[in-house]
């Protein structure tokens, strides 16, 4: 599946997942990056180029929207209802994947 088709398929990339997750509250880019690092205890870091490319895609897909006026380069974003819905569906998908992995590894005595 091409990367651009993931939203339509109901799937999120890890970057999209974390950006949507942090945008349950309105944040601008720098705060998004900091929140992701805080949530993941530094295990996930989203660089500016990747973040702003993903934000543009999320905006185009209607999964986030600009919040308030924003000043200059510091625009603030928040998840839309469609974004929250897709995030929740993706969480269910990821949980199902983990369940499948547990079945396989438990059957082999590895977990």
N, CA, C and O atoms as a GROMACS GRO file, in nm:
protein
  444
    1UNK      N    1   0.085  -0.117   0.000
    1UNK     CA    2   0.000   0.000   0.000
    1UNK      C    3   0.090   0.124   0.000
    1UNK      O    4   0.184   0.133   0.078
    2UNK      N    5   0.060   0.218  -0.087
    2UNK     CA    6   0.137   0.341  -0.093
    2UNK      C    7   0.111   0.423   0.032
    2UNK      O    8   0.003   0.418   0.089
    3UNK      N    9   0.212   0.499   0.073
    3UNK     CA   10   0.199   0.575   0.198
    3UNK      C   11   0.082   0.672   0.195
    3UNK      O   12   0.016   0.692   0.297
    4UNK      N   13   0.055   0.735   0.080
    4UNK     CA   14  -0.053   0.832   0.070
    4UNK      C   15  -0.191   0.771   0.089
    4UNK      O   16  -0.288   0.843   0.114
    5UNK      N   17  -0.200   0.639   0.077
    5UNK     CA   18  -0.329   0.572   0.088
    5UNK      C   19  -0.361   0.528   0.230
    5UNK      O   20  -0.468   0.472   0.253
    6UNK      N   21  -0.273   0.550   0.324
    6UNK     CA   22  -0.294   0.497   0.459
    6UNK      C   23  -0.415   0.558   0.528
    6UNK      O   24  -0.488   0.486   0.596
    7UNK      N   25  -0.439   0.688   0.514
    7UNK     CA   26  -0.555   0.749   0.579
    7UNK      C   27  -0.685   0.690   0.524
    7UNK      O   28  -0.777   0.658   0.599
    8UNK      N   29  -0.690   0.676   0.392
    8UNK     CA   30  -0.810   0.621   0.330
    8UNK      C   31  -0.834   0.477   0.374
    8UNK      O   32  -0.949   0.433   0.383
    9UNK      N   33  -0.727   0.404   0.401
    9UNK     CA   34  -0.739   0.266   0.444
    9UNK      C   35  -0.766   0.256   0.595
    9UNK      O   36  -0.786   0.146   0.647
   10UNK      N   37  -0.767   0.369   0.664
   10UNK     CA   38  -0.793   0.368   0.807
   10UNK      C   39  -0.672   0.337   0.891
   10UNK      O   40  -0.684   0.294   1.006
   11UNK      N   41  -0.554   0.357   0.833
   11UNK     CA   42  -0.430   0.330   0.905
   11UNK      C   43  -0.347   0.457   0.916
   11UNK      O   44  -0.354   0.545   0.831
   12UNK      N   45  -0.270   0.464   1.022
   12UNK     CA   46  -0.183   0.579   1.044
   12UNK      C   47  -0.038   0.533   1.048
   12UNK      O   48  -0.008   0.425   1.098
   13UNK      N   49   0.050   0.615   0.995
   13UNK     CA   50   0.192   0.592   1.015
   13UNK      C   51   0.221   0.622   1.162
   13UNK      O   52   0.138   0.684   1.229
   14UNK      N   53   0.334   0.581   1.211
   14UNK     CA   54   0.368   0.611   1.350
   14UNK      C   55   0.375   0.762   1.373
   14UNK      O   56   0.330   0.810   1.477
   15UNK      N   57   0.430   0.836   1.277
   15UNK     CA   58   0.438   0.981   1.291
   15UNK      C   59   0.299   1.042   1.298
   15UNK      O   60   0.272   1.126   1.384
   16UNK      N   61   0.209   1.001   1.208
   16UNK     CA   62   0.071   1.051   1.210
   16UNK      C   63   0.001   1.015   1.340
   16UNK      O   64  -0.072   1.095   1.397
   17UNK      N   65   0.025   0.893   1.386
   17UNK     CA   66  -0.035   0.845   1.510
   17UNK      C   67   0.002   0.937   1.626
   17UNK      O   68  -0.084   0.984   1.700
   18UNK      N   69   0.133   0.962   1.642
   18UNK     CA   70   0.177   1.044   1.755
   18UNK      C   71   0.134   1.190   1.742
   18UNK      O   72   0.103   1.254   1.842
   19UNK      N   73   0.133   1.242   1.621
   19UNK     CA   74   0.088   1.381   1.604
   19UNK      C   75  -0.059   1.392   1.641
   19UNK      O   76  -0.098   1.481   1.716
   20UNK      N   77  -0.143   1.301   1.589
   20UNK     CA   78  -0.285   1.304   1.624
   20UNK      C   79  -0.306   1.285   1.773
   20UNK      O   80  -0.390   1.350   1.834
   21UNK      N   81  -0.230   1.195   1.832
   21UNK     CA   82  -0.242   1.170   1.975
   21UNK      C   83  -0.212   1.295   2.056
   21UNK      O   84  -0.284   1.326   2.152
   22UNK      N   85  -0.108   1.368   2.019
   22UNK     CA   86  -0.072   1.488   2.094
   22UNK      C   87  -0.167   1.604   2.066
   22UNK      O   88  -0.174   1.698   2.144
   23UNK      N   89  -0.239   1.597   1.954
   23UNK     CA   90  -0.330   1.706   1.920
   23UNK      C   91  -0.471   1.686   1.974
   23UNK      O   92  -0.567   1.740   1.919
   24UNK      N   93  -0.483   1.609   2.081
   24UNK     CA   94  -0.609   1.606   2.154
   24UNK      C   95  -0.626   1.739   2.227
   24UNK      O   96  -0.736   1.776   2.267
   25UNK      N   97  -0.515   1.808   2.243
   25UNK     CA   98  -0.514   1.946   2.292
   25UNK      C   99  -0.443   2.029   2.186
   25UNK      O  100  -0.355   1.980   2.117
   26UNK      N  101  -0.482   2.155   2.173
   26UNK     CA  102  -0.421   2.242   2.073
   26UNK      C  103  -0.273   2.264   2.105
   26UNK      O  104  -0.236   2.295   2.218
   27UNK      N  105  -0.188   2.246   2.001
   27UNK     CA  106  -0.044   2.266   2.016
   27UNK      C  107   0.015   2.316   1.886
   27UNK      O  108  -0.038   2.290   1.778
   28UNK      N  109   0.124   2.389   1.897
   28UNK     CA  110   0.200   2.426   1.777
   28UNK      C  111   0.313   2.325   1.760
   28UNK      O  112   0.337   2.241   1.847
   29UNK      N  113   0.382   2.333   1.647
   29UNK     CA  114   0.481   2.234   1.607
   29UNK      C  115   0.583   2.196   1.712
   29UNK      O  116   0.604   2.078   1.740
   30UNK      N  117   0.647   2.295   1.771
   30UNK     CA  118   0.751   2.265   1.870
   30UNK      C  119   0.694   2.190   1.990
   30UNK      O  120   0.757   2.097   2.041
   31UNK      N  121   0.575   2.228   2.033
   31UNK     CA  122   0.512   2.159   2.147
   31UNK      C  123   0.470   2.018   2.110
   31UNK      O  124   0.470   1.928   2.195
   32UNK      N  125   0.432   1.997   1.984
   32UNK     CA  126   0.400   1.862   1.938
   32UNK      C  127   0.524   1.773   1.952
   32UNK      O  128   0.517   1.664   2.007
   33UNK      N  129   0.637   1.822   1.900
   33UNK     CA  130   0.761   1.743   1.906
   33UNK      C  131   0.800   1.714   2.051
   33UNK      O  132   0.839   1.601   2.082
   34UNK      N  133   0.791   1.812   2.137
   34UNK     CA  134   0.826   1.792   2.278
   34UNK      C  135   0.734   1.692   2.345
   34UNK      O  136   0.780   1.607   2.422
   35UNK      N  137   0.603   1.702   2.317
   35UNK     CA  138   0.506   1.611   2.380
   35UNK      C  139   0.529   1.467   2.337
   35UNK      O  140   0.519   1.376   2.418
   36UNK      N  141   0.560   1.446   2.208
   36UNK     CA  142   0.588   1.310   2.160
   36UNK      C  143   0.710   1.253   2.234
   36UNK      O  144   0.707   1.139   2.279
   37UNK      N  145   0.815   1.333   2.245
   37UNK     CA  146   0.934   1.286   2.316
   37UNK      C  147   0.904   1.258   2.462
   37UNK      O  148   0.954   1.161   2.519
   38UNK      N  149   0.822   1.343   2.524
   38UNK     CA  150   0.784   1.322   2.664
   38UNK      C  151   0.702   1.195   2.681
   38UNK      O  152   0.729   1.115   2.771
   39UNK      N  153   0.601   1.175   2.596
   39UNK     CA  154   0.516   1.056   2.603
   39UNK      C  155   0.596   0.927   2.587
   39UNK      O  156   0.569   0.828   2.655
   40UNK      N  157   0.693   0.931   2.497
   40UNK     CA  158   0.768   0.810   2.464
   40UNK      C  159   0.899   0.799   2.541
   40UNK      O  160   0.980   0.709   2.516
   41UNK      N  161   0.919   0.891   2.634
   41UNK     CA  162   1.042   0.895   2.713
   41UNK      C  163   1.165   0.897   2.622
   41UNK      O  164   1.266   0.831   2.649
   42UNK      N  165   1.154   0.975   2.514
   42UNK     CA  166   1.265   0.995   2.423
   42UNK      C  167   1.287   0.885   2.320
   42UNK      O  168   1.381   0.893   2.241
   43UNK      N  169   1.202   0.784   2.319
   43UNK     CA  170   1.219   0.673   2.224
   43UNK      C  171   1.171   0.710   2.084
   43UNK      O  172   1.214   0.649   1.986
   44UNK      N  173   1.082   0.807   2.075
   44UNK     CA  174   1.034   0.854   1.945
   44UNK      C  175   1.061   1.003   1.937
   44UNK      O  176   1.027   1.080   2.026
   45UNK      N  177   1.124   1.040   1.827
   45UNK     CA  178   1.155   1.181   1.802
   45UNK      C  179   1.111   1.212   1.660
   45UNK      O  180   1.152   1.144   1.566
   46UNK      N  181   1.031   1.314   1.644
   46UNK     CA  182   0.984   1.355   1.512
   46UNK      C  183   1.055   1.484   1.474
   46UNK      O  184   1.044   1.585   1.544
   47UNK      N  185   1.128   1.479   1.366
   47UNK     CA  186   1.199   1.597   1.318
   47UNK      C  187   1.106   1.696   1.253
   47UNK      O  188   0.995   1.660   1.213
   48UNK      N  189   1.149   1.822   1.240
   48UNK     CA  190   1.063   1.926   1.184
   48UNK      C  191   1.014   1.897   1.043
   48UNK      O  192   0.896   1.917   1.014
   49UNK      N  193   1.100   1.850   0.955
   49UNK     CA  194   1.059   1.826   0.816
   49UNK      C  195   0.951   1.719   0.810
   49UNK      O  196   0.850   1.736   0.742
   50UNK      N  197   0.971   1.609   0.882
   50UNK     CA  198   0.873   1.501   0.886
   50UNK      C  199   0.743   1.548   0.949
   50UNK      O  200   0.634   1.515   0.902
   51UNK      N  201   0.755   1.625   1.057
   51UNK     CA  202   0.636   1.672   1.126
   51UNK      C  203   0.552   1.763   1.037
   51UNK      O  204   0.431   1.744   1.027
   52UNK      N  205   0.614   1.860   0.973
   52UNK     CA  206   0.537   1.955   0.894
   52UNK      C  207   0.482   1.892   0.766
   52UNK      O  208   0.376   1.933   0.719
   53UNK      N  209   0.552   1.795   0.710
   53UNK     CA  210   0.498   1.720   0.596
   53UNK      C  211   0.373   1.644   0.639
   53UNK      O  212   0.272   1.642   0.568
   54UNK      N  213   0.381   1.580   0.755
   54UNK     CA  214   0.268   1.503   0.807
   54UNK      C  215   0.153   1.594   0.845
   54UNK      O  216   0.037   1.561   0.819
   55UNK      N  217   0.182   1.707   0.906
   55UNK     CA  218   0.076   1.804   0.941
   55UNK      C  219   0.002   1.847   0.816
   55UNK      O  220  -0.121   1.857   0.817
   56UNK      N  221   0.075   1.873   0.709
   56UNK     CA  222   0.012   1.914   0.584
   56UNK      C  223  -0.083   1.805   0.533
   56UNK      O  224  -0.194   1.835   0.489
   57UNK      N  225  -0.040   1.679   0.540
   57UNK     CA  226  -0.124   1.566   0.497
   57UNK      C  227  -0.246   1.552   0.586
   57UNK      O  228  -0.356   1.527   0.538
   58UNK      N  229  -0.227   1.567   0.719
   58UNK     CA  230  -0.339   1.557   0.812
   58UNK      C  231  -0.440   1.669   0.791
   58UNK      O  232  -0.561   1.648   0.800
   59UNK      N  233  -0.390   1.789   0.761
   59UNK     CA  234  -0.479   1.902   0.730
   59UNK      C  235  -0.560   1.874   0.605
   59UNK      O  236  -0.682   1.892   0.603
   60UNK      N  237  -0.492   1.830   0.500
   60UNK     CA  238  -0.558   1.800   0.372
   60UNK      C  239  -0.664   1.693   0.388
   60UNK      O  240  -0.769   1.699   0.325
   61UNK      N  241  -0.637   1.594   0.472
   61UNK     CA  242  -0.731   1.484   0.496
   61UNK      C  243  -0.844   1.522   0.591
   61UNK      O  244  -0.937   1.444   0.610
   62UNK      N  245  -0.836   1.642   0.650
   62UNK     CA  246  -0.940   1.685   0.743
   62UNK      C  247  -0.931   1.620   0.880
   62UNK      O  248  -1.029   1.618   0.954
   63UNK      N  249  -0.814   1.568   0.913
   63UNK     CA  250  -0.797   1.500   1.041
   63UNK      C  251  -0.751   1.593   1.152
   63UNK      O  252  -0.766   1.563   1.270
   64UNK      N  253  -0.694   1.707   1.113
   64UNK     CA  254  -0.660   1.814   1.207
   64UNK      C  255  -0.702   1.945   1.142
   64UNK      O  256  -0.728   1.951   1.022
   65UNK      N  257  -0.706   2.049   1.222
   65UNK     CA  258  -0.737   2.182   1.170
   65UNK      C  259  -0.656   2.285   1.247
   65UNK      O  260  -0.610   2.261   1.359
   66UNK      N  261  -0.640   2.400   1.183
   66UNK     CA  262  -0.570   2.507   1.253
   66UNK      C  263  -0.661   2.559   1.363
   66UNK      O  264  -0.782   2.573   1.345
   67UNK      N  265  -0.601   2.588   1.477
   67UNK     CA  266  -0.675   2.632   1.595
   67UNK      C  267  -0.642   2.778   1.618
   67UNK      O  268  -0.526   2.813   1.640
   68UNK      N  269  -0.742   2.863   1.613
   68UNK     CA  270  -0.718   3.005   1.634
   68UNK      C  271  -0.647   3.067   1.515
   68UNK      O  272  -0.634   3.006   1.409
   69UNK      N  273  -0.602   3.189   1.534
   69UNK     CA  274  -0.538   3.265   1.428
   69UNK      C  275  -0.395   3.220   1.401
   69UNK      O  276  -0.354   3.214   1.285
   70UNK      N  277  -0.320   3.190   1.504
   70UNK     CA  278  -0.179   3.159   1.486
   70UNK      C  279  -0.104   3.287   1.453
   70UNK      O  280  -0.158   3.377   1.389
   71UNK      N  281   0.018   3.294   1.497
   71UNK     CA  282   0.095   3.415   1.471
   71UNK      C  283   0.220   3.379   1.393
   71UNK      O  284   0.305   3.304   1.441
   72UNK      N  285   0.232   3.433   1.273
   72UNK     CA  286   0.350   3.408   1.192
   72UNK      C  287   0.370   3.260   1.165
   72UNK      O  288   0.281   3.193   1.114
   73UNK      N  289   0.488   3.210   1.198
   73UNK     CA  290   0.520   3.070   1.174
   73UNK      C  291   0.461   2.977   1.280
   73UNK      O  292   0.452   2.856   1.258
   74UNK      N  293   0.421   3.032   1.392
   74UNK     CA  294   0.374   2.948   1.503
   74UNK      C  295   0.224   2.924   1.493
   74UNK      O  296   0.144   2.992   1.559
   75UNK      N  297   0.186   2.828   1.410
   75UNK     CA  298   0.045   2.793   1.395
   75UNK      C  299   0.013   2.681   1.492
   75UNK      O  300   0.094   2.592   1.517
   76UNK      N  301  -0.107   2.687   1.545
   76UNK     CA  302  -0.153   2.589   1.642
   76UNK      C  303  -0.257   2.500   1.575
   76UNK      O  304  -0.340   2.548   1.498
   77UNK      N  305  -0.252   2.371   1.605
   77UNK     CA  306  -0.341   2.273   1.545
   77UNK      C  307  -0.412   2.192   1.652
   77UNK      O  308  -0.366   2.184   1.766
   78UNK      N  309  -0.524   2.132   1.613
   78UNK     CA  310  -0.599   2.043   1.701
   78UNK      C  311  -0.664   1.935   1.616
   78UNK      O  312  -0.698   1.960   1.500
   79UNK      N  313  -0.683   1.817   1.671
   79UNK     CA  314  -0.747   1.707   1.599
   79UNK      C  315  -0.895   1.739   1.578
   79UNK      O  316  -0.960   1.796   1.665
   80UNK      N  317  -0.947   1.700   1.462
   80UNK     CA  318  -1.090   1.712   1.434
   80UNK      C  319  -1.160   1.586   1.485
   80UNK      O  320  -1.094   1.490   1.527
   81UNK      N  321  -1.292   1.586   1.482
   81UNK     CA  322  -1.367   1.467   1.520
   81UNK      C  323  -1.329   1.348   1.432
   81UNK      O  324  -1.318   1.236   1.480
   82UNK      N  325  -1.308   1.374   1.303
   82UNK     CA  326  -1.266   1.268   1.210
   82UNK      C  327  -1.128   1.216   1.248
   82UNK      O  328  -1.101   1.096   1.238
   83UNK      N  329  -1.040   1.304   1.291
   83UNK     CA  330  -0.907   1.264   1.333
   83UNK      C  331  -0.909   1.178   1.458
   83UNK      O  332  -0.838   1.078   1.466
   84UNK      N  333  -0.991   1.216   1.554
   84UNK     CA  334  -1.004   1.138   1.678
   84UNK      C  335  -1.063   1.001   1.646
   84UNK      O  336  -1.019   0.900   1.701
   85UNK      N  337  -1.162   0.998   1.558
   85UNK     CA  338  -1.224   0.870   1.520
   85UNK      C  339  -1.121   0.778   1.454
   85UNK      O  340  -1.113   0.661   1.488
   86UNK      N  341  -1.043   0.832   1.360
   86UNK     CA  342  -0.943   0.750   1.292
   86UNK      C  343  -0.835   0.704   1.390
   86UNK      O  344  -0.789   0.590   1.382
   87UNK      N  345  -0.795   0.790   1.482
   87UNK     CA  346  -0.696   0.753   1.583
   87UNK      C  347  -0.746   0.635   1.666
   87UNK      O  348  -0.672   0.540   1.691
   88UNK      N  349  -0.871   0.641   1.710
   88UNK     CA  350  -0.928   0.533   1.790
   88UNK      C  351  -0.936   0.403   1.711
   88UNK      O  352  -0.910   0.296   1.764
   89UNK      N  353  -0.973   0.412   1.583
   89UNK     CA  354  -0.978   0.293   1.498
   89UNK      C  355  -0.838   0.235   1.479
   89UNK      O  356  -0.821   0.113   1.477
   90UNK      N  357  -0.738   0.321   1.466
   90UNK     CA  358  -0.601   0.273   1.448
   90UNK      C  359  -0.549   0.208   1.576
   90UNK      O  360  -0.474   0.111   1.570
   91UNK      N  361  -0.589   0.260   1.691
   91UNK     CA  362  -0.551   0.198   1.819
   91UNK      C  363  -0.609   0.056   1.825
   91UNK      O  364  -0.540  -0.037   1.866
   92UNK      N  365  -0.735   0.040   1.785
   92UNK     CA  366  -0.796  -0.093   1.782
   92UNK      C  367  -0.720  -0.185   1.688
   92UNK      O  368  -0.697  -0.302   1.721
   93UNK      N  369  -0.680  -0.135   1.572
   93UNK     CA  370  -0.605  -0.214   1.474
   93UNK      C  371  -0.473  -0.260   1.533
   93UNK      O  372  -0.434  -0.376   1.519
   94UNK      N  373  -0.403  -0.166   1.599
   94UNK     CA  374  -0.273  -0.199   1.658
   94UNK      C  375  -0.288  -0.300   1.773
   94UNK      O  376  -0.205  -0.389   1.788
   95UNK      N  377  -0.394  -0.286   1.852
   95UNK     CA  378  -0.419  -0.382   1.960
   95UNK      C  379  -0.446  -0.520   1.904
   95UNK      O  380  -0.401  -0.620   1.960
   96UNK      N  381  -0.518  -0.526   1.793
   96UNK     CA  382  -0.546  -0.654   1.729
   96UNK      C  383  -0.417  -0.718   1.679
   96UNK      O  384  -0.398  -0.839   1.690
   97UNK      N  385  -0.328  -0.637   1.623
   97UNK     CA  386  -0.198  -0.688   1.577
   97UNK      C  387  -0.119  -0.746   1.694
   97UNK      O  388  -0.057  -0.852   1.681
   98UNK      N  389  -0.121  -0.677   1.807
   98UNK     CA  390  -0.052  -0.728   1.926
   98UNK      C  391  -0.114  -0.859   1.974
   98UNK      O  392  -0.042  -0.950   2.016
   99UNK      N  393  -0.246  -0.868   1.969
   99UNK     CA  394  -0.313  -0.992   2.008
   99UNK      C  395  -0.266  -1.108   1.919
   99UNK      O  396  -0.242  -1.218   1.968
  100UNK      N  397  -0.255  -1.082   1.789
  100UNK     CA  398  -0.210  -1.186   1.696
  100UNK      C  399  -0.068  -1.229   1.729
  100UNK      O  400  -0.037  -1.348   1.728
  101UNK      N  401   0.018  -1.133   1.758
  101UNK     CA  402   0.157  -1.165   1.792
  101UNK      C  403   0.164  -1.247   1.920
  101UNK      O  404   0.242  -1.341   1.929
  102UNK      N  405   0.081  -1.212   2.018
  102UNK     CA  406   0.080  -1.287   2.144
  102UNK      C  407   0.036  -1.432   2.121
  102UNK      O  408   0.091  -1.524   2.181
  103UNK      N  409  -0.063  -1.451   2.034
  103UNK     CA  410  -0.111  -1.586   2.003
  103UNK      C  411   0.004  -1.668   1.943
  103UNK      O  412   0.029  -1.780   1.985
  104UNK      N  413   0.072  -1.610   1.846
  104UNK     CA  414   0.183  -1.681   1.780
  104UNK      C  415   0.295  -1.712   1.878
  104UNK      O  416   0.342  -1.826   1.886
  105UNK      N  417   0.337  -1.611   1.953
  105UNK     CA  418   0.450  -1.633   2.045
  105UNK      C  419   0.412  -1.722   2.162
  105UNK      O  420   0.493  -1.802   2.206
  106UNK      N  421   0.292  -1.709   2.212
  106UNK     CA  422   0.249  -1.798   2.321
  106UNK      C  423   0.239  -1.942   2.274
  106UNK      O  424   0.273  -2.034   2.349
  107UNK      N  425   0.194  -1.963   2.152
  107UNK     CA  426   0.185  -2.099   2.096
  107UNK      C  427   0.324  -2.161   2.084
  107UNK      O  428   0.341  -2.283   2.095
  108UNK      N  429   0.422  -2.076   2.062
  108UNK     CA  430   0.560  -2.125   2.049
  108UNK      C  431   0.635  -2.118   2.181
  108UNK      O  432   0.753  -2.150   2.187
  109UNK      N  433   0.566  -2.075   2.287
  109UNK     CA  434   0.627  -2.068   2.419
  109UNK      C  435   0.732  -1.958   2.433
  109UNK      O  436   0.822  -1.969   2.517
  110UNK      N  437   0.723  -1.855   2.352
  110UNK     CA  438   0.824  -1.751   2.354
  110UNK      C  439   0.784  -1.625   2.430
  110UNK      O  440   0.867  -1.536   2.448
  111UNK      N  441   0.660  -1.616   2.474
  111UNK     CA  442   0.618  -1.496   2.549
  111UNK      C  443   0.574  -1.532   2.689
  111UNK      O  444   0.536  -1.444   2.766
   0.00000   0.00000   0.00000
